[in-house]
Amino acid sequence: MDEEMVDDDTKMTALARNSDLVEELGQVEIVFSDKTGTLTCNKMEFVRCSIAETVYGPKNNEDLKKARHTLKKQGKSGPKVHLLGDTTCSDEMTGKIACDAAKKQALEDYFVILH
């Protein structure tokens, strides 16, 4: 059993009902969600993205696990806008970190479409 695949609230494990899903995931181009931010359990976790040749969010699964653990410990005192602890993207959009105009526009365009 993969301990990372256990829901914190219900303590239930994931159950794969279709092995074709893995092949189909790589073909996803657009994600739709309802007003609560998810289609399944009232939670949506946006982990990582690549915009203008820069990857934002945890770089690998080990960093992802560490980020989840850190954010869980921080609770409500953690950053409000982030990709699992990586605030670089929002910092570039808001000017806290310098980036060129083309990259800033690409970030804004991406999140307008995502929103």
Phi and psi in degrees as GROMACS dihedral restraints (atoms count N, CA, C in turn):
[ dihedral_restraints ]
;  ai    aj    ak    al  type     phi  dphi    fc
    3     4     5     6     1   -85.6    20    10
    4     5     6     7     1   113.9    20    10
    6     7     8     9     1   -65.6    20    10
    7     8     9    10     1   -21.5    20    10
    9    10    11    12     1   -76.6    20    10
   10    11    12    13     1   -11.7    20    10
   12    13    14    15     1  -101.9    20    10
   13    14    15    16     1    27.7    20    10
   15    16    17    18     1  -111.3    20    10
   16    17    18    19     1   127.5    20    10
   18    19    20    21     1   -69.2    20    10
   19    20    21    22     1   128.2    20    10
   21    22    23    24     1   -62.7    20    10
   22    23    24    25     1   -35.4    20    10
   24    25    26    27     1   -78.1    20    10
   25    26    27    28     1   -48.2    20    10
   27    28    29    30     1   -97.3    20    10
   28    29    30    31     1   -13.7    20    10
   30    31    32    33     1    62.9    20    10
   31    32    33    34     1    20.5    20    10
   33    34    35    36     1   -91.3    20    10
   34    35    36    37     1   147.3    20    10
   36    37    38    39     1   -91.9    20    10
   37    38    39    40     1   160.5    20    10
   39    40    41    42     1   -73.4    20    10
   40    41    42    43     1   148.7    20    10
   42    43    44    45     1  -128.7    20    10
   43    44    45    46     1   113.5    20    10
   45    46    47    48     1   -79.4    20    10
   46    47    48    49     1   122.3    20    10
   48    49    50    51     1  -105.5    20    10
   49    50    51    52     1   -11.0    20    10
   51    52    53    54     1  -149.4    20    10
   52    53    54    55     1   119.7    20    10
   54    55    56    57     1   -80.7    20    10
   55    56    57    58     1    -9.6    20    10
   57    58    59    60     1   -72.9    20    10
   58    59    60    61     1   -17.1    20    10
   60    61    62    63     1   -58.5    20    10
   61    62    63    64     1   -39.1    20    10
   63    64    65    66     1   -59.2    20    10
   64    65    66    67     1   -42.7    20    10
   66    67    68    69     1   -67.4    20    10
   67    68    69    70     1   -35.9    20    10
   69    70    71    72     1   -76.4    20    10
   70    71    72    73     1   -26.1    20    10
   72    73    74    75     1   -60.5    20    10
   73    74    75    76     1   -36.7    20    10
   75    76    77    78     1   -68.3    20    10
   76    77    78    79     1   -11.5    20    10
   78    79    80    81     1   -98.4    20    10
   79    80    81    82     1     0.2    20    10
   81    82    83    84     1   -70.0    20    10
   82    83    84    85     1   127.5    20    10
   84    85    86    87     1  -112.6    20    10
   85    86    87    88     1   -31.7    20    10
   87    88    89    90     1  -132.6    20    10
   88    89    90    91     1   134.9    20    10
   90    91    92    93     1  -110.7    20    10
   91    92    93    94     1   125.4    20    10
   93    94    95    96     1  -104.5    20    10
   94    95    96    97     1   143.4    20    10
   96    97    98    99     1  -141.2    20    10
   97    98    99   100     1   161.0    20    10
   99   100   101   102     1   -86.3    20    10
  100   101   102   103     1  -176.5    20    10
  102   103   104   105     1   -62.4    20    10
  103   104   105   106     1   -24.0    20    10
  105   106   107   108     1   -85.1    20    10
  106   107   108   109     1    -7.1    20    10
  108   109   110   111     1    98.3    20    10
  109   110   111   112     1     7.4    20    10
  111   112   113   114     1  -158.5    20    10
  112   113   114   115     1   163.5    20    10
  114   115   116   117     1  -107.4    20    10
  115   116   117   118     1    -4.5    20    10
  117   118   119   120     1  -123.3    20    10
  118   119   120   121     1   -61.4    20    10
  120   121   122   123     1  -130.4    20    10
  121   122   123   124     1    30.6    20    10
  123   124   125   126     1    64.1    20    10
  124   125   126   127     1    24.7    20    10
  126   127   128   129     1  -140.3    20    10
  127   128   129   130     1   139.9    20    10
  129   130   131   132     1  -138.6    20    10
  130   131   132   133     1   128.7    20    10
  132   133   134   135     1  -117.3    20    10
  133   134   135   136     1   111.1    20    10
  135   136   137   138     1   -91.3    20    10
  136   137   138   139     1   108.7    20    10
  138   139   140   141     1   -89.2    20    10
  139   140   141   142     1   -52.3    20    10
  141   142   143   144     1  -156.5    20    10
  142   143   144   145     1   156.1    20    10
  144   145   146   147     1  -150.2    20    10
  145   146   147   148     1   165.1    20    10
  147   148   149   150     1  -124.5    20    10
  148   149   150   151     1   119.8    20    10
  150   151   152   153     1  -131.1    20    10
  151   152   153   154     1   129.6    20    10
  153   154   155   156     1    50.8    20    10
  154   155   156   157     1    45.6    20    10
  156   157   158   159     1    65.8    20    10
  157   158   159   160     1    18.4    20    10
  159   160   161   162     1  -118.8    20    10
  160   161   162   163     1   131.2    20    10
  162   163   164   165     1   -92.1    20    10
  163   164   165   166     1   127.0    20    10
  165   166   167   168     1  -111.1    20    10
  166   167   168   169     1   143.9    20    10
  168   169   170   171     1   102.6    20    10
  169   170   171   172     1   178.2    20    10
  171   172   173   174     1   -57.0    20    10
  172   173   174   175     1   136.2    20    10
  174   175   176   177     1   -75.7    20    10
  175   176   177   178     1   -24.9    20    10
  177   178   179   180     1  -151.3    20    10
  178   179   180   181     1   176.7    20    10
  180   181   182   183     1   -66.0    20    10
  181   182   183   184     1   -32.4    20    10
  183   184   185   186     1   -65.6    20    10
  184   185   186   187     1   -44.5    20    10
  186   187   188   189     1   -64.1    20    10
  187   188   189   190     1   -35.2    20    10
  189   190   191   192     1   -62.3    20    10
  190   191   192   193     1   -45.6    20    10
  192   193   194   195     1   -61.4    20    10
  193   194   195   196     1   -43.4    20    10
  195   196   197   198     1   -63.3    20    10
  196   197   198   199     1   -42.5    20    10
  198   199   200   201     1   -63.7    20    10
  199   200   201   202     1   -43.3    20    10
  201   202   203   204     1   -60.6    20    10
  202   203   204   205     1   -43.4    20    10
  204   205   206   207     1   -63.7    20    10
  205   206   207   208     1   -46.4    20    10
  207   208   209   210     1   -62.0    20    10
  208   209   210   211     1   -46.4    20    10
  210   211   212   213     1   -66.1    20    10
  211   212   213   214     1   -34.4    20    10
  213   214   215   216     1   -64.4    20    10
  214   215   216   217     1   -40.6    20    10
  216   217   218   219     1   -67.6    20    10
  217   218   219   220     1   -36.9    20    10
  219   220   221   222     1   -70.8    20    10
  220   221   222   223     1   -30.8    20    10
  222   223   224   225     1    59.1    20    10
  223   224   225   226     1  -135.7    20    10
  225   226   227   228     1   -71.4    20    10
  226   227   228   229     1   -13.7    20    10
  228   229   230   231     1   -82.8    20    10
  229   230   231   232     1    -5.3    20    10
  231   232   233   234     1   -72.4    20    10
  232   233   234   235     1   172.2    20    10
  234   235   236   237     1   -62.9    20    10
  235   236   237   238     1   144.4    20    10
  237   238   239   240     1   -82.7    20    10
  238   239   240   241     1   -35.7    20    10
  240   241   242   243     1  -118.3    20    10
  241   242   243   244     1   113.9    20    10
  243   244   245   246     1  -165.9    20    10
  244   245   246   247     1   164.5    20    10
  246   247   248   249     1  -109.4    20    10
  247   248   249   250     1    85.1    20    10
  249   250   251   252     1    49.0    20    10
  250   251   252   253     1    56.1    20    10
  252   253   254   255     1    94.3    20    10
  253   254   255   256     1   -19.2    20    10
  255   256   257   258     1   -86.8    20    10
  256   257   258   259     1   107.6    20    10
  258   259   260   261     1   -94.7    20    10
  259   260   261   262     1     4.5    20    10
  261   262   263   264     1   -54.9    20    10
  262   263   264   265     1   -45.0    20    10
  264   265   266   267     1   -60.5    20    10
  265   266   267   268     1   -52.0    20    10
  267   268   269   270     1   -67.5    20    10
  268   269   270   271     1   -33.6    20    10
  270   271   272   273     1   -65.7    20    10
  271   272   273   274     1   -37.2    20    10
  273   274   275   276     1   -69.9    20    10
  274   275   276   277     1   -39.1    20    10
  276   277   278   279     1   -65.9    20    10
  277   278   279   280     1   -36.5    20    10
  279   280   281   282     1   -91.3    20    10
  280   281   282   283     1    -4.9    20    10
  282   283   284   285     1    90.1    20    10
  283   284   285   286     1     3.4    20    10
  285   286   287   288     1   -66.3    20    10
  286   287   288   289     1   -31.1    20    10
  288   289   290   291     1  -120.6    20    10
  289   290   291   292     1   131.1    20    10
  291   292   293   294     1   -69.3    20    10
  292   293   294   295     1   138.8    20    10
  294   295   296   297     1  -151.8    20    10
  295   296   297   298     1   159.6    20    10
  297   298   299   300     1   -71.4    20    10
  298   299   300   301     1   162.1    20    10
  300   301   302   303     1   -61.2    20    10
  301   302   303   304     1   -38.3    20    10
  303   304   305   306     1   -64.1    20    10
  304   305   306   307     1   -41.8    20    10
  306   307   308   309     1   -67.6    20    10
  307   308   309   310     1   -42.4    20    10
  309   310   311   312     1   -60.6    20    10
  310   311   312   313     1   -41.3    20    10
  312   313   314   315     1   -65.3    20    10
  313   314   315   316     1   -40.4    20    10
  315   316   317   318     1   -62.3    20    10
  316   317   318   319     1   -40.2    20    10
  318   319   320   321     1   -63.0    20    10
  319   320   321   322     1   -47.6    20    10
  321   322   323   324     1   -62.4    20    10
  322   323   324   325     1   -44.2    20    10
  324   325   326   327     1   -60.6    20    10
  325   326   327   328     1   -43.5    20    10
  327   328   329   330     1   -59.5    20    10
  328   329   330   331     1   -48.2    20    10
  330   331   332   333     1   -78.2    20    10
  331   332   333   334     1   -22.3    20    10
  333   334   335   336     1   -66.9    20    10
  334   335   336   337     1   -43.4    20    10
  336   337   338   339     1   -65.5    20    10
  337   338   339   340     1   -42.7    20    10
  339   340   341   342     1   -64.9    20    10
  340   341   342   343     1   -38.8    20    10
